[in-house]
């Protein structure tokens, strides 16, 4: 980014991807270092900034930036997990064949996620005897709580990947021409150690 189109910025190590929530911050970034890079690249950076989007809307780029800052400062992200279903394959029998118990799953709340943390318990309702091997396949929906809203983690991560690729495409090639097909393939990436 610092050396796009053979540019020679005065402080190349200060060249980082800016995230500007308003035009004032953008102008400060232009004054600080963006003004040193090629004008075409400046415009590519500007059109991706959150302040160019509809006001009040959450952008993937600003969300990713905020989460990155939280991670760098070792802040704990708030997540929730909801069990939708549990698929069991295998079988068991009650030790007392007259038992009329109903198995149930109990999910714990307010859990801090970490390796080895118990998320819930399966209650058989009475003593059981395993018959063969049993495999448990829980379907858990994990959500990240961000700015008082819940976001499903898996689609969010997929969206982060798509948005990152979109930003890289804009940086490398600019916006697609209006007459280009909406179904066009992604442009090939030629990012390497010499293209930063």
Secondary structure per residue as TSV (DSSP state, phi and psi in degrees):
chain	resnum	aa	ss	phi	psi
A	1	X	-	360.0	-41.5
A	2	X	T	-64.6	-33.7
A	3	X	T	-110.7	25.3
A	4	X	G	-56.1	132.8
A	5	X	G	55.3	39.1
A	6	X	G	62.3	25.7
A	7	X	-	-67.9	152.4
A	8	X	-	-126.9	78.7
A	9	X	-	-65.7	151.7
A	10	X	T	-67.4	-32.1
A	11	X	T	-128.6	75.3
A	12	X	G	-60.8	-29.3
A	13	X	G	-72.3	-15.5
A	14	X	G	-85.6	-4.1
A	15	X	-	-78.3	109.3
A	16	X	-	-132.2	163.0
A	17	X	-	-71.3	119.0
A	18	X	-	-82.7	144.8
A	19	X	-	-122.2	107.4
A	20	X	-	-114.3	115.9
A	21	X	S	-77.5	-18.5
A	22	X	S	-145.5	166.6
A	23	X	H	-66.8	-29.1
A	24	X	H	-61.2	-45.3
A	25	X	H	-65.2	-36.3
A	26	X	H	-61.3	-46.3
A	27	X	H	-62.5	-36.8
A	28	X	H	-64.6	-41.2
A	29	X	H	-66.9	-38.3
A	30	X	H	-62.3	-44.1
A	31	X	H	-65.7	-39.5
A	32	X	H	-69.0	-46.7
A	33	X	T	-158.9	-24.9
A	34	X	G	-63.1	-32.7
A	35	X	G	-61.6	-16.9
A	36	X	G	-80.8	-15.2
A	37	X	S	-97.6	168.6
A	38	X	-	-55.9	137.2
A	39	X	H	-56.1	-35.6
A	40	X	H	-63.4	-39.4
A	41	X	H	-71.4	-36.1
A	42	X	H	-57.5	-44.6
A	43	X	H	-66.4	-37.9
A	44	X	H	-62.1	-40.6
A	45	X	H	-66.4	-41.0
A	46	X	H	-64.0	-42.8
A	47	X	H	-68.7	-13.9
A	48	X	T	-94.2	-5.1
A	49	X	S	-71.2	143.1
A	50	X	G	-56.1	-31.0
A	51	X	G	-69.4	-15.1
A	52	X	G	-84.5	-8.3
A	53	X	S	-87.6	171.1
A	54	X	-	-56.0	136.5
A	55	X	T	-64.5	144.1
A	56	X	T	83.8	-10.1
A	57	X	-	-85.2	144.5
A	58	X	-	-84.3	127.3
A	59	X	-	-103.0	148.1
A	60	X	H	-61.3	-39.3
A	61	X	H	-63.3	-44.5
A	62	X	H	-69.7	-35.5
A	63	X	H	-65.2	-45.7
A	64	X	H	-61.2	-39.8
A	65	X	H	-63.1	-47.7
A	66	X	H	-61.1	-43.8
A	67	X	H	-65.4	-36.1
A	68	X	H	-63.5	-42.6
A	69	X	H	-63.5	-44.4
A	70	X	H	-59.3	-41.6
A	71	X	H	-65.1	-42.1
A	72	X	H	-63.5	-32.7
A	73	X	T	-92.5	9.7
A	74	X	T	58.4	30.6
A	75	X	-	-75.9	150.9
A	76	X	-	-86.5	128.1
A	77	X	-	-82.3	142.0
A	78	X	E	-91.8	123.1
A	79	X	E	-128.6	157.8
A	80	X	E	-131.2	151.6
A	81	X	E	-129.0	128.5
A	82	X	E	-119.9	130.3
A	83	X	E	-85.8	121.5
A	84	X	E	-92.4	-41.4
A	85	X	E	-160.3	160.1
A	86	X	E	-129.2	121.2
A	87	X	E	-101.9	122.3
A	88	X	E	-110.8	131.2
A	89	X	E	-119.3	141.7
A	90	X	E	113.8	-177.0
A	91	X	E	-150.3	161.9
A	92	X	E	-141.9	165.8
A	93	X	E	-133.3	148.6
A	94	X	E	-72.5	138.5
A	95	X	S	-60.4	-39.9
A	96	X	S	-98.1	109.4
A	97	X	T	-65.2	-13.6
A	98	X	T	-87.8	0.0
A	99	X	-	-66.7	134.8
A	100	X	-	-116.4	45.7
A	101	X	-	-84.3	159.0
A	102	X	-	-119.6	117.9
A	103	X	-	-62.9	148.5
A	104	X	E	-148.5	160.3
A	105	X	E	-115.1	132.2
A	106	X	E	-114.9	118.9
A	107	X	E	-98.1	134.5
A	108	X	-	-83.0	152.6
A	109	X	S	-112.2	166.5
A	110	X	S	54.5	45.6
A	111	X	-	-93.9	136.8
A	112	X	-	-90.6	116.7
A	113	X	-	-68.8	134.0
A	114	X	-	-164.6	164.8
A	115	X	T	-59.5	133.6
A	116	X	T	84.1	-1.5
A	117	X	-	-73.5	135.9
A	118	X	-	-83.1	122.6
A	119	X	-	-89.1	-22.3
A	120	X	E	-175.9	-178.0
A	121	X	E	-134.9	140.9
A	122	X	E	-98.7	122.4
A	123	X	E	-105.0	121.7
A	124	X	-	-80.4	-20.3
A	125	X	S	95.5	-17.7
A	126	X	S	-169.1	174.0
A	127	X	-	-66.7	135.7
A	128	X	E	-124.1	166.0
A	129	X	E	-127.0	127.2
A	130	X	E	-72.0	141.3
A	131	X	E	-119.2	97.9
A	132	X	E	81.1	-159.6
A	133	X	E	-95.0	142.3
A	134	X	E	-117.2	133.2
A	135	X	E	-118.2	130.0
A	136	X	E	-107.5	126.5
A	137	X	E	-124.4	92.2
A	138	X	E	-80.7	145.0
A	139	X	E	-107.5	104.7
A	140	X	E	-113.3	131.3
A	141	X	E	-99.0	116.3
A	142	X	E	-101.9	130.1
A	143	X	E	-123.9	144.0
A	144	X	E	-98.2	131.5
A	145	X	E	-93.4	116.0
A	146	X	E	-134.2	121.2
A	147	X	T	50.6	49.4
A	148	X	T	66.2	13.3
A	149	X	E	-123.0	146.2
A	150	X	E	-93.1	133.8
A	151	X	E	-125.0	125.9
A	152	X	E	-63.1	128.0
A	153	X	H	-66.2	-46.2
A	154	X	H	-62.9	-52.3
A	155	X	H	-62.4	-33.0
A	156	X	H	-64.0	-44.1
A	157	X	H	-63.7	-38.9
A	158	X	H	-63.9	-40.3
A	159	X	H	-66.4	-37.7
A	160	X	H	-59.5	-43.8
A	161	X	H	-64.0	-43.8
A	162	X	H	-64.8	-44.5
A	163	X	H	-66.2	-38.4
A	164	X	H	-62.1	-44.0
A	165	X	H	-64.4	-40.3
A	166	X	H	-61.4	-44.7
A	167	X	H	-63.3	-42.9
A	168	X	H	-62.7	-40.0
A	169	X	H	-62.5	-43.1
A	170	X	H	-64.3	-43.6
A	171	X	H	-62.0	-42.2
A	172	X	H	-77.6	-33.9
A	173	X	H	-129.9	-6.4
A	174	X	-	80.8	-174.7
A	175	X	S	-76.6	152.0
A	176	X	-	-66.6	146.4
A	177	X	-	-66.8	149.1
A	178	X	T	-58.2	-29.8
A	179	X	T	-85.8	-2.2
A	180	X	S	-74.4	145.0
A	181	X	-	-62.8	140.4
A	182	X	T	-67.1	-18.9
A	183	X	T	-97.0	17.5
A	184	X	-	-62.9	152.7
A	185	X	-	-72.2	158.1
A	186	X	-	-63.2	144.8
A	187	X	-	-70.4	145.4
A	188	X	-	-66.4	140.8
A	189	X	-	-89.6	135.5
A	190	X	-	-125.8	55.5
A	191	X	-	-97.3	125.3
A	192	X	-	-150.5	-170.5
A	193	X	T	-63.1	-21.5
A	194	X	T	-100.3	0.3
A	195	X	-	-106.4	11.4
A	196	X	-	-69.7	360.0
